[in-house]
Each structure stands twice: as structure tokens, then as C-alpha cells.
């Protein structure tokens, strides 16, 4: 999950919460299908040979539009 978070932020700096979740889901899907490249993606495929089963989620004490509010770290 941390790897997909870092990948998402590196790929789309200044992103919104919604785009961050979408990018994380894409990174996990790519790791499951073997699309990702590089040593980390290869390691993830070996470690999780049955596939990654985590799903990125967001919780908040207030409602807001996740596709408009920028993610700030």
C-alpha cells in the first residue's frame, strides 16, 4: 500500500484526494497484472504471488469533494 501511495504522488504531484485514490488503485492493479516494471514491482509480484488484496480508502470527519480538494502532505 505504501508503495502505491508513493508511486501515485510521484506520478501526479499536486493531485486531489480522488485522483490519489485512483492512482493508488491503478498501481495495485498493475502490480497484480504484471504491468509495472522495475525491481520494486517485481518484488511485489513475488511476495504477493496470489495478488494484492488491499483497497485504498479515505475517511474524514467532514464531507468534501475528493476530486476538488488538493491533497497536501
Order of alpha helices (4+ residues) and beta strands (2+ residues): alpha-alpha-alpha
